[in-house]
Amino acid sequence: MMRRPQIGWLADGRRLHLQDGPIDLIVEAHGSVADVRASYEAAIRRFTGLLDELCAELPDLRRPAQADGCFLQGNVARRMHDAVAPFCAETFITPMAAVAGAVAEEILGVMVESGKLTRAYVNNGGDIALHLSHGEQFTVGLVDRPDMPSLIGTTRIGADDPARGLATSGWRGRSFSLGIADAVTILAATASRADAAATVIANAVDLPGHPKILRAPANELQPDTDLGARLVTREVGILSQTAITNALEAGVCKARTLLAAGRIEGASLHLRGETRVVALKDIVPSASERGGSQKRRYEMVNA
């Protein structure tokens, strides 16, 4: 018998709460009453059993991704692999690096297919998949620590913008990190891609061998982790301003590379009260350029 997840409404009566094991979703949709109802019903149907699907392929999901092919079967599992595959030639990464974003995408996808929605989102522990129809927008709050959230800035995503996903990673978050970033928030075309890129960039914010950073083998903390014996960050002591700058610049370098390659749309990196933003401001075309195609980017604004 398929296990039924916990299903309920938040106090405002507008947002649906779906929880099953480690998956914890906040879902909101806008549209006609009938369309919103249909989308919520579709979300519940698809969410039921989704964790079981992932668990059935868990051993393979914990193995390093391969650029030359994907042998996973489930829709979410394959989306996870596709999101991390572009990184596997340059770093160790498994499909699990994109699980939260991929789940959010899957649920949002069935909602949009089931109802004509003007605006919707699925928030999976801070990794968010978005749907925006013409003229709609979504304002995202940026925090410097996921364990003690404090709003430090915002970015606005409009219907004409290419980003439809965002994700946050860091050593203070729900998952292990190889780096020391308090938080790295990424905008990307999809939530799963943002999730994968957030992991990679957060890992890059680092000071290898620094005596004030306490690390431990991941499998000593969680025996079944996909990271094996790789050292993950457990504590970050007092750092000099130079050390903070160096760690952030290492992450900024990685983010700029991914931005230039079109893998992300923007990044906000936070460490010990310091913030670095990697994003291109919207550009107003000159008279000679008007009428040509443009890819809009974002300006992340400090609060």
C-alpha positions, 0 to 999 in steps of 0.5 A: 500500500502506498504511504499517504503524505501529510496534506494540509493548509497553512493558517492563511487558507491559501497555501497548501502544505505537503510533507513526506519524509524529508520533502516539505513543500509550500504551494500557492497558485493564482487563477480562477477558483476552479483552476486553482482547485484543479492544480492543487488536486493535481499536486496532491496526486503527484506528490503521493508516492513521489518519495517512494519513486525516488527511494526506489532509485536511491542507490543510483541517485547517490552515484556520481553523475555521468555526462555520457548517459542517464540510466535513471527511470523516473521523471524526477530522477532524470531531471536531477541527473540532467541538472547536474550532468553539465558539472560532472566533468569538472567536479564530483557531483551526484543527482542528489545535488538537485533533488529539492529543485527537481521535486519542486519542478515536478509538482509545479509542472502538473499544476500548470498542466491541470489549471490555467494559472496566472502565477504559482510557485512550489517552495521545497525548503527554500528551493523554488520553482515558479510559473508566471503568466504575462505581466506577472512577477515574483519578488524573492527575498535574499537571506544570509543564513538559512538557519537564522533567516534575516532579509538582506535583499531582494530580486524581482523576477518578471514574466519576460525574464528567463529565470524560473527557479532559485535555490540556496546552498551553504554549510548552514543549510539542510545538506552538507557542503564542502565549502564555508558559505553561509548561503549562496542563492542562485537564479537559473532557468529551472529550479533543478539547475539552480539547485545544482549550481548553488551546490557547486558555487557554495562548495567553491566558497572555501579556504582549503586547509584553514585552521579555523575551519572544522571539517569531518568525513560526511559518512561519519555524520550520515552513513548513507550520504552520497558524499562518502568520506569527503570532508564537509564543513561543521564549524567556521571560526573567526576569520580575518577580513582577508580570509573572508574576501578570498573565500568569497572571491573564489565563489564569485569566480565560479559564479561568473564562469557559470553566468558567462556559460548561461548556466545561471542567471544570477548569484548572491553569495554570503559569508560572515556578514559580507555579500557578493552579487554576480548578475548583469543589470537590465540593459536598455538597447541603443537605437541601432540594437532595438528590435534585436533579440535580448536575454534579460538578466537581473540586478539583485538589490541589497535591502 
